[in-house]
Amino acid sequence: MPLNKSAIFLEGRYATVNSDQRGSFSHNEVPEWPKTSYPSPYEIFAMKSDAPYTKHRFYQLVKVYHPDRHSHAPDIDNIPHKVRLERYRLIVAANDLLSDPSKRQLYDVHGVGWTGGRPQTLNETVRSADRAWRHRAGSAAHNATWEDWERWYDARDGRVKDPLYMSNGLFATLVVVMCMIGAFAQMSRADQYGADLVEMKNQSNLAIGQQVARRNTIAAGRSKDERVDMFLKDRENLNYAFQPGKYDNEVLQAAHGHGPSHEHNGKV
């Protein structure tokens, strides 16, 4: 049985408990059991609620109340066997609670995780039943979506859904349908493009026809020389990169006799 070395007198007959534990017990003395009907874990181990937990008191009590060691503890023969078993159960439960920091904190703050042998209240019974139901295998407590419920029903009824596979014929049909849809889309696009080209060509022809009609209307009231002059002007405009001003300047210069052709004609 491991003990704190600082708490043992090597030459004496007694072992003392640390300062956070109340009382002292000899090797032959049975540790005193709490007087309350439903002791707390701290009362069972005779320690303060804010003291660090050590297993010194636990080992002492287990040595006394363990079912296999009853024959070695004549001082508790007057305690009924049922009471001894209940005390041993409480000792193990108290050690399990206090040795786990999370369980101990939960008990200290909310009083959860310990009954001390007293009968459970209705609220505690319901909470225990709910906790057991939630942690039971195959529980529906965690079902949130309809897929979860479907899987839960299938597992409950023993149904196993086989995976669904697409047949080769259906897959080939889908491929052909998709190809036909793509071809139809391309044909529609080509028809629209051809219609746009025809529309552009018609608009161009209409513009050319309107331009020709306008020129014919302008030339209808002119003499032959004026029509020839207009033709020459249009032709020369091509040479001057469609800049009629240049041709007009040449005509004006020739009319005023500044051009070389007029000087030559005057000399003649």
C-alpha positions as CSV (number, residue, x, y, z in Angstrom):
1,M,0.0,0.0,0.0
2,P,1.8,3.2,-1.2
3,L,2.0,6.0,1.4
4,N,3.5,9.5,1.5
5,K,7.0,9.1,2.8
6,S,6.8,12.3,4.7
7,A,3.8,11.0,6.7
8,I,5.5,7.9,8.0
9,F,7.5,7.6,11.1
10,L,10.0,4.8,10.4
11,E,10.5,3.9,14.0
12,G,7.0,4.3,15.2
13,R,3.8,2.2,15.0
14,Y,1.5,4.8,13.5
15,A,1.1,6.6,10.1
16,T,-0.4,10.1,10.1
17,V,-2.6,11.6,7.4
18,N,-1.6,14.8,5.6
19,S,-2.8,18.2,6.9
20,D,-5.6,18.3,4.4
21,Q,-7.1,15.1,5.8
22,R,-8.8,15.0,9.2
23,G,-7.8,12.6,11.9
24,S,-5.2,9.9,12.2
25,F,-5.5,6.1,11.8
26,S,-3.3,3.3,13.1
27,H,-2.5,0.3,11.0
28,N,-5.0,-1.8,13.0
29,E,-7.7,0.9,13.3
30,V,-10.7,0.9,10.9
31,P,-11.0,4.4,9.3
32,E,-14.1,6.1,10.6
33,W,-17.0,6.2,8.2
34,P,-19.0,9.5,7.8
35,K,-22.0,9.8,10.1
36,T,-24.3,11.3,7.5
37,S,-26.8,9.0,5.7
38,Y,-25.7,10.1,2.3
39,P,-22.1,11.2,2.5
40,S,-20.3,13.2,-0.2
41,P,-17.0,12.1,-1.8
42,Y,-15.2,14.6,0.4
43,E,-16.8,13.2,3.5
44,I,-15.9,9.7,2.6
45,F,-12.2,10.6,2.1
46,A,-12.2,13.0,5.0
47,M,-10.8,15.9,3.0
48,K,-11.7,19.5,2.3
49,S,-13.4,20.4,-1.0
50,D,-10.5,22.7,-2.0
51,A,-7.7,20.2,-1.1
52,P,-5.8,18.3,-3.8
53,Y,-6.9,14.7,-4.1
54,T,-4.6,11.9,-3.0
55,K,-5.4,8.2,-2.9
56,H,-4.0,7.6,0.6
57,R,-7.5,7.5,2.2
58,F,-8.9,5.5,-0.8
59,Y,-6.3,2.7,-0.3
60,Q,-7.1,2.6,3.4
61,L,-10.8,2.2,2.9
62,V,-10.4,-0.3,0.0
63,K,-8.2,-2.4,2.3
64,V,-11.0,-2.5,4.8
65,Y,-14.1,-2.8,2.8
66,H,-13.0,-4.8,-0.3
67,P,-15.2,-8.0,-0.4
68,D,-12.2,-10.3,-0.7
69,R,-10.6,-8.9,2.5
70,H,-13.5,-9.2,4.9
71,S,-12.0,-12.1,6.6
72,H,-8.9,-10.0,7.4
73,A,-11.0,-7.2,9.0
74,P,-12.6,-8.6,12.2
75,D,-13.4,-5.1,13.4
76,I,-16.2,-4.7,10.8
77,D,-17.8,-8.1,11.3
78,N,-20.6,-6.4,13.1
79,I,-21.4,-4.4,9.9
80,P,-23.9,-6.2,7.7
81,H,-22.6,-7.5,4.4
82,K,-25.0,-5.4,2.4
83,V,-23.8,-2.3,4.1
84,R,-20.2,-3.1,3.5
85,L,-20.8,-3.7,-0.2
86,E,-22.6,-0.4,-0.5
87,R,-19.8,1.4,1.3
88,Y,-17.3,-0.2,-1.0
89,R,-19.3,0.9,-4.0
90,L,-19.4,4.5,-2.7
91,I,-15.6,4.4,-2.1
92,V,-14.9,3.4,-5.7
93,A,-17.4,5.9,-7.1
94,A,-15.9,8.7,-5.0
95,N,-12.4,7.9,-6.2
96,D,-13.6,7.8,-9.8
97,L,-15.2,11.2,-9.4
98,L,-12.4,13.0,-7.5
99,S,-9.6,11.5,-9.6
100,D,-11.1,13.0,-12.8
101,P,-10.6,16.8,-12.8
102,S,-13.5,17.4,-15.2
103,K,-15.9,15.2,-13.2
104,R,-14.8,16.9,-10.0
105,Q,-15.3,20.4,-11.4
106,L,-18.8,19.4,-12.7
107,Y,-19.7,18.1,-9.3
108,D,-18.3,21.1,-7.4
109,V,-20.2,23.6,-9.7
110,H,-23.4,21.8,-10.5
111,G,-23.6,18.9,-8.1
112,V,-23.8,16.5,-11.0
113,G,-22.3,13.0,-11.0
114,W,-23.0,11.9,-7.4
115,T,-25.9,10.7,-5.4
116,G,-24.2,9.4,-2.3
117,G,-26.4,6.3,-2.1
118,R,-29.6,8.3,-1.7
119,P,-32.6,7.5,-3.9
120,Q,-32.8,9.6,-7.1
121,T,-35.4,12.3,-7.4
122,L,-37.8,12.2,-10.3
123,N,-35.8,14.9,-12.1
124,E,-32.6,12.9,-11.7
125,T,-34.2,9.7,-12.8
126,V,-35.5,11.4,-16.0
127,R,-32.1,12.9,-16.6
128,S,-30.4,9.6,-16.1
129,A,-32.8,7.9,-18.5
130,D,-32.4,10.6,-21.1
131,R,-28.6,10.4,-20.8
132,A,-28.7,6.6,-21.2
133,W,-31.0,6.9,-24.2
134,R,-28.7,9.4,-25.9
135,H,-25.6,7.3,-25.4
136,R,-27.3,4.0,-26.3
137,A,-26.2,2.3,-29.5
138,G,-28.7,3.0,-32.4
139,S,-30.3,6.0,-30.6
140,A,-32.2,8.5,-32.7
141,A,-31.1,11.4,-30.4
142,H,-28.6,12.7,-33.0
143,N,-30.9,12.6,-36.0
144,A,-31.2,16.1,-37.5
145,T,-32.0,15.8,-41.2
146,W,-34.3,13.5,-43.1
147,E,-31.2,11.6,-44.4
148,D,-30.3,10.8,-40.8
149,W,-33.8,9.5,-40.2
150,E,-33.8,7.4,-43.4
151,R,-30.5,5.8,-42.3
152,W,-31.9,5.3,-38.8
153,Y,-35.1,3.6,-40.1
154,D,-33.1,1.4,-42.5
155,A,-30.7,0.3,-39.7
156,R,-33.6,-0.3,-37.3
157,D,-35.6,-2.4,-39.8
158,G,-32.5,-4.2,-41.1
159,R,-32.7,-2.8,-44.6
160,V,-29.6,-2.3,-46.5
161,K,-29.8,-0.1,-49.6
162,D,-27.9,-1.4,-52.6
163,P,-26.0,1.2,-54.5
164,L,-27.8,2.4,-57.7
165,Y,-25.9,1.9,-60.9
166,M,-26.8,3.3,-64.4
167,S,-27.2,0.7,-67.1
168,N,-25.0,0.9,-70.2
169,G,-28.0,1.4,-72.5
170,L,-29.3,4.4,-70.4
171,F,-25.8,5.9,-70.3
172,A,-25.4,5.6,-74.1
173,T,-28.9,7.2,-74.5
174,L,-28.0,10.1,-72.3
175,V,-24.8,10.7,-74.3
176,V,-26.7,10.6,-77.6
177,V,-29.3,13.0,-76.3
178,M,-26.6,15.4,-75.1
179,C,-24.9,15.2,-78.5
180,M,-28.2,16.0,-80.2
181,I,-28.8,19.0,-78.0
182,G,-25.3,20.3,-78.7
183,A,-25.8,19.8,-82.5
184,F,-29.1,21.6,-82.4
185,A,-27.6,24.5,-80.5
186,Q,-24.8,24.8,-83.1
187,M,-27.3,24.7,-85.9
188,S,-29.4,27.4,-84.3
189,R,-26.3,29.5,-83.9
190,A,-25.2,29.0,-87.5
191,D,-28.7,29.9,-88.8
192,Q,-28.7,33.0,-86.7
193,Y,-25.2,34.0,-88.0
194,G,-26.4,33.4,-91.6
195,A,-29.5,35.5,-91.0
196,D,-27.3,38.3,-89.6
197,L,-25.0,38.2,-92.7
198,V,-28.0,38.4,-95.1
199,E,-29.4,41.3,-93.1
200,M,-26.1,43.1,-93.3
201,K,-25.9,42.5,-97.0
202,N,-29.4,43.8,-97.6
203,Q,-28.7,46.9,-95.6
204,S,-25.5,47.5,-97.7
205,N,-27.4,47.0,-101.0
206,L,-30.1,49.4,-99.8
207,A,-27.6,52.0,-98.9
208,I,-25.9,51.6,-102.3
209,G,-29.2,51.9,-104.1
210,Q,-30.2,55.0,-102.2
211,Q,-26.8,56.6,-103.0
212,V,-27.2,55.8,-106.7
213,A,-30.8,57.1,-106.7
214,R,-29.7,60.3,-105.0
215,R,-26.9,60.8,-107.6
216,N,-29.2,60.1,-110.4
217,T,-31.6,62.7,-109.0
218,I,-28.9,65.3,-108.7
219,A,-27.6,64.6,-112.2
220,A,-31.0,64.7,-113.8
221,G,-31.1,68.5,-113.9
222,R,-27.6,69.0,-115.2
223,S,-26.2,69.3,-118.7
224,K,-23.9,66.8,-120.3
225,D,-20.8,68.8,-119.4
226,E,-21.8,69.1,-115.8
227,R,-22.4,65.4,-115.6
228,V,-19.0,64.7,-117.1
229,D,-17.4,67.2,-114.7
230,M,-19.0,65.5,-111.7
231,F,-17.8,62.1,-113.0
232,L,-14.3,63.4,-113.3
233,K,-14.5,65.0,-109.9
234,D,-15.5,61.7,-108.3
235,R,-12.7,59.9,-110.1
236,E,-10.2,62.4,-109.0
237,N,-11.4,62.2,-105.5
238,L,-10.3,58.6,-105.5
239,N,-6.8,59.7,-106.4
240,Y,-6.9,62.2,-103.6
241,A,-8.0,59.7,-101.0
242,F,-11.6,61.0,-101.0
243,Q,-10.5,64.6,-100.2
244,P,-12.5,66.8,-102.6
245,G,-10.9,70.0,-101.3
246,K,-7.7,69.2,-103.1
247,Y,-9.4,68.8,-106.4
248,D,-11.4,72.0,-105.9
249,N,-8.2,73.9,-105.1
250,E,-6.6,72.7,-108.3
251,V,-9.7,73.7,-110.3
252,L,-9.7,77.2,-108.7
253,Q,-6.0,77.7,-109.4
254,A,-6.5,76.6,-113.0
255,A,-9.5,79.0,-113.4
256,H,-7.4,82.0,-112.2
257,G,-4.6,81.2,-114.6
258,H,-2.0,80.2,-112.0
259,G,-1.6,76.7,-113.3
260,P,1.1,75.8,-115.9
261,S,-1.4,74.5,-118.4
262,H,-3.2,77.9,-118.6
263,E,0.2,79.8,-118.9
264,H,1.1,77.5,-121.8
265,N,-2.2,78.1,-123.4
266,G,-1.9,81.9,-123.1
267,K,1.5,81.8,-124.8
268,V,0.1,79.8,-127.7
